[in-house]
Amino acid sequence: MLDTIPAWRRWPGALLRWLLPPCCALCGMRGEAAVCHGCESAYVAARPRCPVCANPAGELDAALPCGACLAAPPAFDATLAAFDYAAPLDGLVLQLKFGAQLALAPWMALALHREAGRTALPPPELLCPVPLGARRLAGRGYNQALEVARPLARLLGAELAPRLAQRVLETAAQSGVAPGERRRNVRGAFAVADAGLVRGRHVGVVDDVMTSGHTLDELARVLKQAGAARVTNFVFARTPPHRINHE
């Protein structure tokens, strides 16, 4: 409890907060939250989506898989996305991924948890982040998907398995690969470290953004081969279809 912590151990943190007060990542207003209430009210709004791939859908179609998922069903069973990957919220993904703004990760997890509460999706038993390759992890120093998965696992009451999925091939970043080549780029990139942990269970896969969906599809395929009963994606942002060909 806070009262049991000596005052001399509390003052450095209080001094740091006074010298460098937390600010909203979008508008810069001082406050305790990573994104202030005003920006949440202005930019955060739930929208109907395909329950499988989370692409935007009409109000009457949101309960059913979209035409693309019916024509070519992915290996995953469902996708939950908090927002579209569009301005200004796309900047938060970039701040977390490339700017080491790790304080954004708990806020993203909370947004995903709220979105999960609006759906009838069954909660996952196991939660794992999309893994980075060793070279990219060494260069960045952290895995942004794991930073979101840690608080999300606590919120969902799921077991966190940070090393369950392993990237066994160093692949080019999907953002730098032509859309038509992205599926081939990640083929065979993943392995499951412990099939016994997966077998018969509902696995949640966490990532910061979903663009073409090929990375998550490949990882879900490997998890299903290892015996997963169900795979649900939890992504902070979903790139709308009209933007995919321009990235």
N, C-alpha and C positions, 0 to 999 in steps of 0.2 A: 504493500500500500504506500501511497505517496507520503503519508504522515510519518512513516518509519524511516524515510530517506533523510539523512542529515542535510541541513540547509547548505552546508559548504559543497555538497555534491550536486545540489540543484542549481546553484547560481551560474555555472558556466553555460548551461543550456539556456537559461533565462537571458543572460547577457547576449548570447548569439542571436536569439530571437529578437532582442531589442535592436541590435546592430544591423541584422539582416532579416527584417520581418518577412514572413511568407506573403507572396503576392499571387493573384490569379494569373494562371498561365495564358489566358486569352486577353484580358483587358489591363492587367497590371495592378488592379486595385488591391490594396493591402487587406489581408484577411487570413484566416486559419485554413481555409480550404484551397486545394490545388486549383479548382475552378469555382469562382464565386457564384452565389445564388443568382445574381442578375444575368450572368452569362449562361448559366444552366437554363434559366427561364427563357432566354432569348434564342438559344441554339439547340437545346436538347428537347426532342419531341419523338415519341414513338411513332412508327409507321408500319403498315402491313407489309409482310414479307413472305416469300416462299418458305415454308417450314423446313425444306430440305437444304436449299442453297443460300437462303437469306437474301436473295435478290428482291428488290422492291416489287410489290404486287398490288393489285387493286383490292379494295375492301372485301369484295365478294369472293376473291380468289385466294385470300391469304391462308385459308384452312387446307388448301390442296397443293400438291407439288406443281411447280410450274411446268410448262411444256418442255423445256430443256431437260429437266430432271426426269420427266416421264419418258422422253426419247432416249436418254442415256443416263440411267440411274447411277449416281456416284456410289463409292464404297461406304461413305458415311451415311448415317440415318437422318441427321438433323443438323441445322446450324442456327445458332443464336448470335445475333449481331446487335450491338447497342446503337450504332450510328452508321450513316453513310460515310465513306471516305471522301469527304468534300470539305471545302473551306467553311468555317475556320477550324473545324475539329480535326481535319487531316494534319494540321500543324502540331497537334498534341502527339500524334503518332511519331512524327519526325523528331520532336523534342525528346521523347522517351528513347527512341531507337538510336538516334545519332547525337543527341545532346546530353545524355546521361541524366535527364531530369527524372530520376527514379521516384520522386514524390508523386508523379502522375499515376504510377502503377496502381496504388490502392484506390484512387478515384476511379480509374478504369474498371477495376474489379467490382467496385460498388455499383457502377453503371450497368455492368453485365448482370450482377445479382438482381438489380431492380428489374431489368428486362426479363430475366428468368421468372420472376414473380408474376409477370403479366401473361405467361404462357402456361400450357398444360404439360410441358415437357417433363418427363421423369428426371429427377436429379441423378447425376452420375455418381457411381461409387468410387471412382478413381479418376484423378485429374493429372494430366501430364502436359508439359509445354512442348511445342514444336522445337526440336533441338537445333542448335547452331553447329556448323562444322568447327573443328578444332581451331583452324586458322582464323576464322571470323570471330570466334569467341575470344581468342587471345588478343585480337586487335581491338575489339570493343570493350572487353573486360567484364561483360555481363550478358545474359540472355534476357532480352526484354519480355519475351513470352513467359519465362519463369518468374520474373518480377510481378507480372499480373497474376500468374497462377497461384502464388503463395497466399495472398490475401483472399483470392477467390475461393480457394479450397476451404479456408476457414469459414467463409460466409455460406458456402454450400454444404458444409459438413461432410466434405469428401476427403478421401485419403490422397495426399499429394505424393506423386511418384516422379520426382524431378529427373531421374536418369532412366526411366522406363524406355523411352524412345531414344534411339541413338542414330546419329547421322554418320553413316559408314562411307559415304562418298562426298568429297568436297565438290559441290556444284556451284555454278555461277548463280549470282543473285537473280531471282526471277524477274525483278524489275528491269534488269538489263538484258533479258532474253526476249526475242520476238514472241508475240502471243501464240503463234502456231507451233513454237518449239518448246513451250513451257512444260508440257506433259512429259516429253522425252527428256528434258533437262533433269527432272527429279526421279525418273524411273530407277528403282533400285537404290535410292539414296538412304533409306531408313532400315533399321532393324529393331527388334524388340529384345530387350536385355533379359526379361524374365517372363516367359510365356505363362508360367504358373500363376503369376499375379494377375494376368489379363483374362485367363480362361473363364468364360461364362459370366463376365462382368460388363457393366455399362461404363465405358471409358469416355471421359471428357477430354478433348484436346484443345489447348489454349494457344491462341496466337494474337498478335496485335492487329493485323489487317489481313483480309482475305480478298484477293484480286481475281485471278482466274479460277482459283479453287484447286488447282492441280497438286500443289504441295499437300494440302489437307486430304485430298482424295488418295494420294499415294500412301500417306501415313495411315489413313483409315484402312486401306487395303492390307497393309502389313499387320495392323492390329487385328483385323478380322481373321487373317491367316493364322495368327497366334491364338485364336479362340475367343476374341471379344464378342460378346453377345450383341452389343450396340455401341455405336460411336457417335458422339455429339460434339460438334465444334462450338467453341466459345471464342468469338472474335470481337475485339473492340469495334472495329470499323469494317464495313463491306464496300468494296469499290463498285459503284453502279456500272452496269454493262456498257454504257456509252463511253465510259472513261478508259476501259481496259485496253482498247486498241491504240490509245494515245499515250500510254505510259512506257 
